[in-house]
Amino acid sequence: MTRRLTDEEIERQLGDLPDWTRDGDTLRASFEAPAFLTGIALVQEVAAAAETMDHHPDIDIRWRTVAFALSTHSEGGLTQLDVELAHQISQEATRAGAVATT
């Protein structure tokens, strides 16, 4: 079981996640892939990582833009699992040639 992070812990860890922002109890990031199928492949890679972690993001696909939202609903906020998955998603986006959008 994982514990909910404090505001200070979240802010400190966001320093290593420049593509991500905090929206209350959710971490959010969007990435624009070079092509639609590349975005779909990114979702597949993230899904595999999420399944391994047993921690699943909300994912929204709009043509080449893929948006991710992370929160640990069972803990009512953000946990280390969200931070770790955010790092994985950013790495997969980089490998796919996707760039963060604001």
N, C-alpha and C positions, 0 to 999 in steps of 0.2 A: 504494500500500500504506500502511496506517495502522499506527501503533505502539501498543503497550499503554501505558495511562496508569499513572503512579505512584499510590500510595495518597494522597499529598498532593494531586495534581492532581484525583483523583476527589472527595475530600472538599471541596475548594475549589469545584468545579463543582456539587456537590450543593447548595451554598448557594443557587444560582439555580434549583433544582428541588425546591421544598418538597413536591411530591406524590410524590416518588420516594425510595426507600430502597435502600441497598446490601445485598446478600445474597451475600457472597463475591465472585465474579466476575460477578455479575448485578445489574442495576438493575431494580427492580420498582415497579409502581404499579397501583392498581385504581381504576376510576371507575364510579360508578353513574349511569346515564343515566335521564332522566325516563320513558322507555318502552323496551320491548324493541326495537322497530324503530329507535329513536334509537341504541341501542347497536350494532345491526347497521350502521347508517349510519356510526357512528364507526369501526367496524372497516374499512369500505370506504374511508374517507378515509385512515386510517392505512396501509392496504394500498397505496394509490396513492402515498403519500409514500415508503413503504418500497421500493416497486418502483423509483421514481425514484433513490433512493439506493443501490439494489442491496444493501440491508441490512435483513433481515427479522426482526421480533420474534416471540417465542412469544406467542400470544394464546389466552386462555381466556374463554369467554362463559358466564355463568350468569345466565340471565334478563336483568335490567337491568344486571348488573355485568360489566364487561369488565376483565380483568387482563392486563397486559403484562409481559413479561420480556425484557430486552435483554442481550446479550453477544456479543462478536466471537469466535466459536468458532475461526476460523482463526488468531487471535492468542493464544488461550488466556486471555482476560480482557476487560477493558473498554478501549475505545478512544474516540476523539473521535466516531466514528460513533454509538456508543451514546448519548453525551451529546446530540448533535445530534438524533437521532431521539426521544429523551425530550422535548426541547423541542417538537418538532413534535407529538408525541402529546398533550402537555399543552395546546397551543394548540388542537388539534382537539377535545379534550374540552371545553374552555371554550366553543368555538363551538357544540358540540352541547348545551350546558347540563348536561353531566355534572359531577358533583362527586367529588373524591377520597375514597376510603374508606381506613380504616386496618385 
